[in-house]
């Protein structure tokens, strides 16, 4: 019996955790983008400045927040897996 191989349960748990990380990362990125989308008209930003706020603030911050969430969830799962939880 090979003790280094992962069981089916461990593979399923990893798959669920990856999907959870992706879904929550997309949700967080969308929420950050939505905040930037609502802040632009709230402060009276229009024209090319509005495009800059949406492209810079919304897209980049949304992507950064999503990646942060993805990495954080997967690292937490790996740490718990190594501890045997």
Buried (B, 14 or more C-beta within 10 A) or exposed (E): EEEEEEEEEEEEBBEEBBEEBBEBBBEBBBEBBEBBBEBBEEEEBEEEEBEEBBEEBBBEBBBEBBEEBBEEBBEEBEEEBEEEE
